[in-house]
Amino acid sequence: MLEDNERKLLRILYNFFSLYRRMPEWRELSFKTGKTTQELSQILLSLEHKQYIYWDNKLEVNSVVMIQGWERKEKTVLPLPESYWTQY
């Protein structure tokens, strides 16, 4: 599960790329999020660690490659009632 800042940044990156077909620059990303480049860098590293993005050149934000542009849902397995196994 992503934190709010991570989710917001991931959605901004995804929507920006789908609209302009390029990744934003530091100043554009800073303007849209209200965060400094250091804060953005930490969030991007966290997203990379969680395998939502691939970030090869850590000095440039436009080198980010999207792996998944939305938050993954956790799979929940509901237990079957015991009567299921005995009635069928």
MMTF fields as JSON, N, C-alpha, C and O atoms, coordinates in Angstrom:
{
  "mmtfVersion": "1.0.0",
  "mmtfProducer": "UNKNOWN",
  "numBonds": 351,
  "numAtoms": 352,
  "numGroups": 88,
  "numChains": 1,
  "numModels": 1,
  "chainsPerModel": [1],
  "groupsPerChain": [88],
  "chainIdList": ["A"],
  "bondAtomList": [4, 2, 8, 6, 12, 10, 16, 14, 20, 18, 24, 22, 28, 26, 32, 30, 36, 34, 40, 38, 44, 42, 48, 46, 52, 50, 56, 54, 60, 58, 64, 62, 68, 66, 72, 70, 76, 74, 80, 78, 84, 82, 88, 86, 92, 90, 96, 94, 100, 98, 104, 102, 108, 106, 112, 110, 116, 114, 120, 118, 124, 122, 128, 126, 132, 130, 136, 134, 140, 138, 144, 142, 148, 146, 152, 150, 156, 154, 160, 158, 164, 162, 168, 166, 172, 170, 176, 174, 180, 178, 184, 182, 188, 186, 192, 190, 196, 194, 200, 198, 204, 202, 208, 206, 212, 210, 216, 214, 220, 218, 224, 222, 228, 226, 232, 230, 236, 234, 240, 238, 244, 242, 248, 246, 252, 250, 256, 254, 260, 258, 264, 262, 268, 266, 272, 270, 276, 274, 280, 278, 284, 282, 288, 286, 292, 290, 296, 294, 300, 298, 304, 302, 308, 306, 312, 310, 316, 314, 320, 318, 324, 322, 328, 326, 332, 330, 336, 334, 340, 338, 344, 342, 348, 346],
  "bondOrderList": [1, 1, 1, 1, 1, 1, 1, 1, 1, 1, 1, 1, 1, 1, 1, 1, 1, 1, 1, 1, 1, 1, 1, 1, 1, 1, 1, 1, 1, 1, 1, 1, 1, 1, 1, 1, 1, 1, 1, 1, 1, 1, 1, 1, 1, 1, 1, 1, 1, 1, 1, 1, 1, 1, 1, 1, 1, 1, 1, 1, 1, 1, 1, 1, 1, 1, 1, 1, 1, 1, 1, 1, 1, 1, 1, 1, 1, 1, 1, 1, 1, 1, 1, 1, 1, 1, 1],
  "groupList": [{"groupName": "MET", "atomNameList": ["N", "CA", "C", "O"], "elementList": ["N", "C", "C", "O"], "formalChargeList": [0, 0, 0, 0], "bondAtomList": [1, 0, 2, 1, 3, 2], "bondOrderList": [1, 1, 2], "singleLetterCode": "M", "chemCompType": "L-PEPTIDE LINKING"}, {"groupName": "LEU", "atomNameList": ["N", "CA", "C", "O"], "elementList": ["N", "C", "C", "O"], "formalChargeList": [0, 0, 0, 0], "bondAtomList": [1, 0, 2, 1, 3, 2], "bondOrderList": [1, 1, 2], "singleLetterCode": "L", "chemCompType": "L-PEPTIDE LINKING"}, {"groupName": "GLU", "atomNameList": ["N", "CA", "C", "O"], "elementList": ["N", "C", "C", "O"], "formalChargeList": [0, 0, 0, 0], "bondAtomList": [1, 0, 2, 1, 3, 2], "bondOrderList": [1, 1, 2], "singleLetterCode": "E", "chemCompType": "L-PEPTIDE LINKING"}, {"groupName": "ASP", "atomNameList": ["N", "CA", "C", "O"], "elementList": ["N", "C", "C", "O"], "formalChargeList": [0, 0, 0, 0], "bondAtomList": [1, 0, 2, 1, 3, 2], "bondOrderList": [1, 1, 2], "singleLetterCode": "D", "chemCompType": "L-PEPTIDE LINKING"}, {"groupName": "ASN", "atomNameList": ["N", "CA", "C", "O"], "elementList": ["N", "C", "C", "O"], "formalChargeList": [0, 0, 0, 0], "bondAtomList": [1, 0, 2, 1, 3, 2], "bondOrderList": [1, 1, 2], "singleLetterCode": "N", "chemCompType": "L-PEPTIDE LINKING"}, {"groupName": "ARG", "atomNameList": ["N", "CA", "C", "O"], "elementList": ["N", "C", "C", "O"], "formalChargeList": [0, 0, 0, 0], "bondAtomList": [1, 0, 2, 1, 3, 2], "bondOrderList": [1, 1, 2], "singleLetterCode": "R", "chemCompType": "L-PEPTIDE LINKING"}, {"groupName": "LYS", "atomNameList": ["N", "CA", "C", "O"], "elementList": ["N", "C", "C", "O"], "formalChargeList": [0, 0, 0, 0], "bondAtomList": [1, 0, 2, 1, 3, 2], "bondOrderList": [1, 1, 2], "singleLetterCode": "K", "chemCompType": "L-PEPTIDE LINKING"}, {"groupName": "ILE", "atomNameList": ["N", "CA", "C", "O"], "elementList": ["N", "C", "C", "O"], "formalChargeList": [0, 0, 0, 0], "bondAtomList": [1, 0, 2, 1, 3, 2], "bondOrderList": [1, 1, 2], "singleLetterCode": "I", "chemCompType": "L-PEPTIDE LINKING"}, {"groupName": "TYR", "atomNameList": ["N", "CA", "C", "O"], "elementList": ["N", "C", "C", "O"], "formalChargeList": [0, 0, 0, 0], "bondAtomList": [1, 0, 2, 1, 3, 2], "bondOrderList": [1, 1, 2], "singleLetterCode": "Y", "chemCompType": "L-PEPTIDE LINKING"}, {"groupName": "PHE", "atomNameList": ["N", "CA", "C", "O"], "elementList": ["N", "C", "C", "O"], "formalChargeList": [0, 0, 0, 0], "bondAtomList": [1, 0, 2, 1, 3, 2], "bondOrderList": [1, 1, 2], "singleLetterCode": "F", "chemCompType": "L-PEPTIDE LINKING"}, {"groupName": "SER", "atomNameList": ["N", "CA", "C", "O"], "elementList": ["N", "C", "C", "O"], "formalChargeList": [0, 0, 0, 0], "bondAtomList": [1, 0, 2, 1, 3, 2], "bondOrderList": [1, 1, 2], "singleLetterCode": "S", "chemCompType": "L-PEPTIDE LINKING"}, {"groupName": "PRO", "atomNameList": ["N", "CA", "C", "O"], "elementList": ["N", "C", "C", "O"], "formalChargeList": [0, 0, 0, 0], "bondAtomList": [1, 0, 2, 1, 3, 2], "bondOrderList": [1, 1, 2], "singleLetterCode": "P", "chemCompType": "L-PEPTIDE LINKING"}, {"groupName": "TRP", "atomNameList": ["N", "CA", "C", "O"], "elementList": ["N", "C", "C", "O"], "formalChargeList": [0, 0, 0, 0], "bondAtomList": [1, 0, 2, 1, 3, 2], "bondOrderList": [1, 1, 2], "singleLetterCode": "W", "chemCompType": "L-PEPTIDE LINKING"}, {"groupName": "THR", "atomNameList": ["N", "CA", "C", "O"], "elementList": ["N", "C", "C", "O"], "formalChargeList": [0, 0, 0, 0], "bondAtomList": [1, 0, 2, 1, 3, 2], "bondOrderList": [1, 1, 2], "singleLetterCode": "T", "chemCompType": "L-PEPTIDE LINKING"}, {"groupName": "GLY", "atomNameList": ["N", "CA", "C", "O"], "elementList": ["N", "C", "C", "O"], "formalChargeList": [0, 0, 0, 0], "bondAtomList": [1, 0, 2, 1, 3, 2], "bondOrderList": [1, 1, 2], "singleLetterCode": "G", "chemCompType": "PEPTIDE LINKING"}, {"groupName": "GLN", "atomNameList": ["N", "CA", "C", "O"], "elementList": ["N", "C", "C", "O"], "formalChargeList": [0, 0, 0, 0], "bondAtomList": [1, 0, 2, 1, 3, 2], "bondOrderList": [1, 1, 2], "singleLetterCode": "Q", "chemCompType": "L-PEPTIDE LINKING"}, {"groupName": "HIS", "atomNameList": ["N", "CA", "C", "O"], "elementList": ["N", "C", "C", "O"], "formalChargeList": [0, 0, 0, 0], "bondAtomList": [1, 0, 2, 1, 3, 2], "bondOrderList": [1, 1, 2], "singleLetterCode": "H", "chemCompType": "L-PEPTIDE LINKING"}, {"groupName": "VAL", "atomNameList": ["N", "CA", "C", "O"], "elementList": ["N", "C", "C", "O"], "formalChargeList": [0, 0, 0, 0], "bondAtomList": [1, 0, 2, 1, 3, 2], "bondOrderList": [1, 1, 2], "singleLetterCode": "V", "chemCompType": "L-PEPTIDE LINKING"}],
  "groupTypeList": [0, 1, 2, 3, 4, 2, 5, 6, 1, 1, 5, 7, 1, 8, 4, 9, 9, 10, 1, 8, 5, 5, 0, 11, 2, 12, 5, 2, 1, 10, 9, 6, 13, 14, 6, 13, 13, 15, 2, 1, 10, 15, 7, 1, 1, 10, 1, 2, 16, 6, 15, 8, 7, 8, 12, 3, 4, 6, 1, 2, 17, 4, 10, 17, 17, 0, 7, 15, 14, 12, 2, 5, 6, 2, 6, 13, 17, 1, 11, 1, 11, 2, 10, 8, 12, 13, 15, 8],
  "groupIdList": [1, 2, 3, 4, 5, 6, 7, 8, 9, 10, 11, 12, 13, 14, 15, 16, 17, 18, 19, 20, 21, 22, 23, 24, 25, 26, 27, 28, 29, 30, 31, 32, 33, 34, 35, 36, 37, 38, 39, 40, 41, 42, 43, 44, 45, 46, 47, 48, 49, 50, 51, 52, 53, 54, 55, 56, 57, 58, 59, 60, 61, 62, 63, 64, 65, 66, 67, 68, 69, 70, 71, 72, 73, 74, 75, 76, 77, 78, 79, 80, 81, 82, 83, 84, 85, 86, 87, 88],
  "secStructList": [7, 7, 7, 2, 2, 2, 2, 2, 2, 2, 2, 2, 2, 2, 2, 2, 2, 2, 2, 2, 1, 1, 7, 7, 7, 2, 2, 2, 2, 2, 2, 2, 2, 7, 7, 7, 2, 2, 2, 2, 2, 2, 2, 2, 2, 2, 2, 2, 2, 6, 6, 1, 3, 3, 3, 1, 7, 6, 6, 7, 4, 4, 4, 3, 3, 3, 1, 7, 1, 1, 7, 7, 7, 7, 7, 7, 7, 7, 7, 7, 7, 2, 2, 2, 2, 2, 2, 7],
  "xCoordList": [0.848, 0.0, 0.891, 1.862, 0.549, 1.339, 0.898, -0.263, 1.86, 1.532, 0.905, 0.957, 0.316, -0.374, 0.555, 0.197, 1.761, 2.709, 3.143, 3.275, 3.361, 3.771, 2.651, 2.893, 1.438, 0.296, 0.077, -0.192, 0.192, -0.007, 1.053, 0.736, 2.299, 3.381, 3.258, 3.507, 2.883, 2.712, 1.615, 1.778, 0.508, -0.587, -0.194, -0.577, 0.566, 1.026, 1.94, 1.794, 2.875, 3.784, 3.007, 3.258, 2.078, 1.298, 0.461, 0.462, -0.248, -1.105, -0.3, -0.696, 0.825, 1.674, 2.201, 2.188, 2.663, 3.195, 2.103, 2.345, 0.917, -0.154, -0.619, -1.109, -0.474, -0.896, 0.172, -0.135, 1.432, 2.5, 3.479, 4.338, 3.372, 4.268, 5.732, 6.641, 5.929, 7.269, 7.126, 6.045, 8.209, 8.192, 8.46, 9.149, 7.925, 8.127, 9.557, 10.296, 9.92, 11.216, 11.056, 9.94, 12.175, 12.125, 11.232, 10.423, 11.369, 10.585, 9.094, 8.277, 8.728, 7.318, 6.748, 5.629, 7.529, 7.092, 6.996, 6.082, 7.944, 7.931, 6.715, 6.101, 6.379, 5.229, 3.929, 3.049, 3.8, 2.56, 2.363, 1.228, 3.463, 3.351, 3.55, 3.051, 4.268, 4.588, 5.734, 5.924, 6.488, 7.607, 8.926, 8.998, 9.969, 11.317, 11.885, 11.328, 12.986, 13.597, 14.122, 14.127, 14.563, 15.023, 13.865, 14.003, 12.726, 11.547, 11.062, 10.707, 11.051, 10.639, 11.583, 11.15, 12.857, 13.85, 13.627, 13.727, 13.324, 13.06, 11.803, 11.78, 10.776, 9.537, 9.774, 9.273, 10.534, 10.841, 11.662, 11.444, 12.599, 13.385, 12.489, 12.674, 11.529, 10.595, 9.732, 9.488, 9.274, 8.489, 9.323, 8.819, 10.591, 11.474, 11.697, 11.711, 11.868, 12.06, 10.836, 10.969, 9.642, 8.402, 8.048, 6.994, 8.922, 8.829, 7.612, 6.965, 7.306, 6.293, 6.93, 6.297, 8.201, 8.939, 10.347, 10.81, 11.021, 12.441, 13.127, 12.758, 14.119, 14.78, 16.264, 16.971, 16.749, 18.139, 19.077, 20.002, 18.847, 19.694, 19.061, 18.076, 19.615, 19.016, 19.102, 18.462, 19.874, 19.987, 18.867, 18.56, 18.269, 17.227, 15.919, 15.877, 14.874, 13.576, 12.941, 12.085, 13.351, 12.746, 13.287, 12.907, 14.165, 14.63, 13.804, 14.129, 12.749, 11.874, 11.098, 10.586, 11.02, 10.229, 9.125, 9.392, 7.887, 6.749, 6.657, 6.685, 6.55, 6.278, 4.782, 4.149, 4.235, 2.799, 2.331, 2.908, 1.298, 0.846, -0.264, -0.819, -0.607, -1.672, -1.283, -0.39, -1.95, -1.628, -2.124, -3.226, -1.316, -1.695, -2.692, -2.581, -3.639, -4.612, -4.085, -3.537, -4.259, -3.853, -4.895, -6.097, -4.435, -5.358, -5.815, -5.002, -7.108, -7.668, -8.38, -9.191, -8.078, -8.696, -9.689, -9.321, -10.937, -11.971, -12.041, -12.077, -12.061, -12.142, -13.521, -14.538, -13.529, -14.804, -15.389, -14.641, -16.682, -17.286, -17.105, -17.007, -17.063, -16.859, -17.974, -17.761, -19.156, -20.291, -20.091, -20.677, -19.286, -19.01, -18.388, -18.761, -17.44, -16.713, -17.556, -17.35, -18.468, -19.242, -20.52, -21.042, -21.041, -22.303, -22.116, -23.062, -20.964, -20.8, -19.894, -19.657],
  "yCoordList": [-1.177, 0.0, 1.235, 1.319, 2.171, 3.382, 4.448, 4.515, 5.275, 6.449, 7.5, 7.383, 8.521, 9.552, 10.267, 10.481, 10.639, 11.343, 10.472, 10.959, 9.195, 8.281, 8.105, 8.133, 7.926, 7.754, 9.001, 8.898, 10.168, 11.417, 11.589, 11.951, 11.331, 11.494, 10.477, 10.81, 9.266, 8.242, 8.634, 8.478, 9.136, 9.569, 10.773, 10.86, 11.706, 12.867, 12.423, 12.888, 11.532, 11.034, 10.326, 10.557, 9.475, 8.726, 9.661, 9.543, 10.585, 11.5, 12.465, 12.773, 12.943, 13.856, 13.148, 13.713, 11.908, 11.174, 10.863, 10.948, 10.508, 10.203, 11.443, 11.327, 12.61, 13.848, 14.401, 14.783, 14.446, 15.093, 14.119, 14.55, 12.819, 11.791, 12.031, 11.72, 12.579, 12.757, 12.87, 13.17, 12.63, 12.792, 14.255, 14.951, 14.722, 16.134, 16.397, 15.48, 17.654, 18.097, 18.374, 18.378, 18.605, 18.847, 20.028, 19.947, 21.131, 22.332, 22.103, 22.589, 21.37, 21.066, 20.168, 20.373, 19.183, 18.271, 18.974, 18.716, 19.856, 20.624, 21.56, 21.734, 22.149, 23.044, 22.289, 22.781, 21.106, 20.341, 19.712, 19.517, 19.391, 18.725, 19.656, 19.379, 20.749, 21.637, 21.108, 21.557, 20.169, 19.561, 20.056, 20.505, 19.967, 20.308, 19.129, 18.032, 19.359, 18.282, 17.176, 16.012, 17.506, 16.473, 15.586, 14.364, 16.199, 15.423, 14.546, 13.385, 15.114, 14.356, 13.193, 12.102, 13.432, 12.381, 11.214, 10.056, 11.512, 10.459, 9.662, 8.439, 10.349, 9.671, 8.807, 7.685, 9.316, 8.537, 7.302, 6.237, 7.433, 6.269, 5.226, 4.024, 5.691, 4.777, 4.06, 2.859, 4.79, 4.176, 3.174, 2.141, 3.49, 2.554, 1.296, 0.184, 1.479, 0.334, -0.584, -1.806, 0.012, -0.765, -1.246, -1.85, -0.981, -1.432, -0.893, -1.621, 0.377, 1.053, 1.799, 2.005, 2.209, 2.912, 2.342, 1.651, 2.644, 2.342, 3.673, 4.4, 3.994, 5.298, 5.069, 4.852, 5.115, 4.804, 5.942, 5.743, 7.123, 8.286, 9.095, 9.799, 9.0, 9.624, 11.155, 11.808, 11.727, 13.18, 13.827, 15.005, 13.063, 13.608, 12.862, 11.632, 13.603, 12.975, 12.506, 11.621, 13.09, 12.682, 11.34, 10.89, 10.704, 9.364, 8.274, 7.091, 8.661, 7.7, 6.893, 7.442, 5.598, 4.71, 4.116, 3.548, 4.256, 3.74, 2.228, 1.71, 1.535, 0.103, -0.115, -0.875, 0.563, 0.501, 1.868, 2.435, 2.402, 3.757, 3.87, 4.954, 2.793, 2.822, 1.915, 1.077, 2.088, 1.321, -0.11, -0.351, -1.047, -2.458, -2.755, -2.236, -3.576, -4.007, -5.261, -6.155, -5.305, -6.498, -7.574, -7.312, -8.767, -9.879, -10.399, -10.73, -10.465, -11.019, -12.314, -12.369, -13.327, -14.632, -14.859, -14.894, -15.012, -15.256, -16.752, -17.546, -17.142, -18.575, -19.119, -18.455, -20.343, -20.993, -21.583, -22.07, -21.55, -22.168, -23.69, -24.272, -24.314, -25.764, -26.522, -27.617, -25.949, -26.64, -26.806, -27.701, -25.968, -26.067, -27.423, -28.071, -27.838, -29.083, -30.322, -31.38, -30.205, -31.374, -31.558, -32.671, -30.504, -30.602, -30.952, -31.429, -30.741, -30.942, -32.094, -32.39],
  "zCoordList": [0.0, 0.0, 0.0, 0.751, -0.837, -0.976, 0.016, 0.419, 0.396, 1.207, 0.3, -0.924, 0.902, 0.131, -0.848, -2.006, -0.375, -1.241, -2.416, -3.539, -2.159, -3.217, -4.241, -5.448, -3.756, -4.646, -5.5, -6.697, -4.888, -5.615, -6.696, -7.829, -6.351, -7.318, -8.452, -9.611, -8.134, -9.159, -10.139, -11.349, -9.629, -10.501, -11.345, -12.511, -10.77, -11.527, -12.663, -13.793, -12.376, -13.409, -14.521, -15.703, -14.142, -15.125, -16.003, -17.229, -15.364, -16.123, -16.979, -18.103, -16.46, -17.221, -18.466, -19.56, -18.296, -19.437, -20.459, -21.664, -19.997, -20.938, -21.698, -22.821, -21.114, -21.76, -22.702, -23.832, -22.24, -23.001, -23.659, -24.429, -23.377, -23.906, -23.544, -24.313, -22.384, -21.808, -20.3, -19.793, -19.592, -18.139, -17.793, -18.539, -16.677, -16.297, -15.85, -15.491, -15.88, -15.361, -13.869, -13.35, -13.181, -11.733, -11.394, -10.469, -12.136, -11.802, -12.019, -11.237, -13.067, -13.314, -12.214, -11.744, -11.821, -10.778, -9.426, -8.644, -9.165, -7.925, -7.877, -6.825, -9.009, -9.085, -8.846, -8.139, -9.425, -9.312, -7.938, -7.504, -7.246, -5.958, -4.768, -3.677, -4.964, -3.854, -2.999, -1.869, -3.526, -2.795, -3.36, -4.504, -2.546, -3.012, -3.791, -3.763, -4.479, -5.258, -4.355, -4.757, -3.149, -2.218, -1.768, -1.704, -1.458, -1.06, -2.212, -2.014, -3.417, -4.583, -4.851, -5.221, -4.665, -4.873, -3.92, -4.323, -2.658, -1.68, -2.043, -1.91, -2.493, -2.88, -4.11, -4.183, -5.078, -6.27, -5.934, -6.511, -5.011, -4.583, -3.915, -4.105, -3.141, -2.505, -3.548, -3.431, -4.56, -5.629, -6.424, -6.866, -6.597, -7.302, -6.465, -6.993, -5.181, -4.289, -4.293, -4.213, -4.386, -4.414, -5.822, -6.026, -6.786, -8.171, -8.914, -9.666, -8.702, -9.494, -10.655, -11.69, -10.479, -11.521, -11.607, -10.7, -12.713, -12.863, -13.117, -14.04, -12.304, -12.38, -12.543, -11.558, -13.771, -14.08, -13.696, -12.908, -14.24, -13.98, -12.854, -13.074, -11.661, -10.474, -10.482, -9.658, -11.387, -11.437, -12.259, -12.079, -13.146, -14.014, -13.78, -13.83, -13.53, -13.288, -14.593, -14.582, -15.716, -16.981, -17.487, -18.568, -16.72, -17.071, -16.388, -16.494, -15.695, -15.014, -16.052, -17.028, -15.829, -16.681, -15.806, -14.747, -16.265, -15.511, -15.672, -16.788, -14.565, -14.592, -14.397, -15.129, -13.403, -13.15, -12.682, -11.755, -13.309, -13.038, -12.028, -11.849, -11.364, -10.368, -9.218, -9.345, -8.111, -6.909, -7.04, -7.534, -6.6, -6.637, -5.523, -4.412, -5.834, -4.834, -4.156, -4.801, -2.852, -2.122, -2.341, -2.283, -2.591, -2.794, -1.441, -0.577, -1.276, -0.05, -0.39, -1.315, 0.346, 0.137, 1.263, 2.437, 0.894, 1.887, 2.155, 1.215, 3.413, 3.713, 3.37, 3.568, 2.852, 2.546, 3.823, 4.671, 3.973, 5.158, 5.107, 4.027, 6.257, 6.312, 5.632, 5.112, 5.631, 5.015, 3.512, 2.903, 2.925, 1.492, 1.163, 0.184, 1.992, 1.726, 2.055, 1.461, 2.961, 3.349, 2.547, 2.487, 1.929, 1.207, -0.265, -0.892, -0.829, -2.263, -2.579, -3.75]
}
